[in-house]
Amino acid sequence: MIDTDELAKRNAEFADGGSFGNLKLLPSGGLTVIGCVDPRVDPSDVLGLELGEAAVIRNVGGRVTPATLRTLEMLSKVVQARTGGPRPGAVHYVVLHHSDCGITDLAAFPELLADYFDVPAGDLDAKAVTEPAAAVRVDVGILKQKLPAGAFVSGLVYDVATGLIDIVVAPARVET
Ligand SMILES: [Zn+2]
């Protein structure tokens, strides 16, 4: 187990590096990633993101749930507060799912998943929890309905065995 002494040591090295300096709250890469909590799939590592480049929302499966949408709504208010309007420049929302995801084990607990997605248990098939590529398409579809026009949305599936992503849904602009 990693204790706080170890964390403090690593943090001191991080602080020494100085990469935290002069960063803005708004992600410099115009990127928001929705990914899974799985320790193997940290978007910063698997997508090579630098500190400050992306806002990252992580939950079980990297799914677009009602809670995810509430978080995005809150973030849009923060952007509004900071900039006085919508975020300037192009913005890109990435849904990042992966192989061997623990959410597939939760298929045995339909009530839990129904609550997570806020859908009747009978409608869970539409969420494709056992098929990452299909699930990515489902979640990109939801984002395209909910995000403001002009934002780019894409969907990726990361393979934990090869370390490579598959671009399941290429970036496309949300239409009005
Ligand atoms: Zn996962």
Boltz pocket constraint, residues with backbone or C-beta under 6 A from the ligand:
constraints:
  - pocket:
      binder: B
      contacts: [[A, 36], [A, 37], [A, 38], [A, 59], [A, 60], [A, 61], [A, 62], [A, 98], [A, 100], [A, 101], [A, 102], [A, 103]]
      max_distance: 6.0
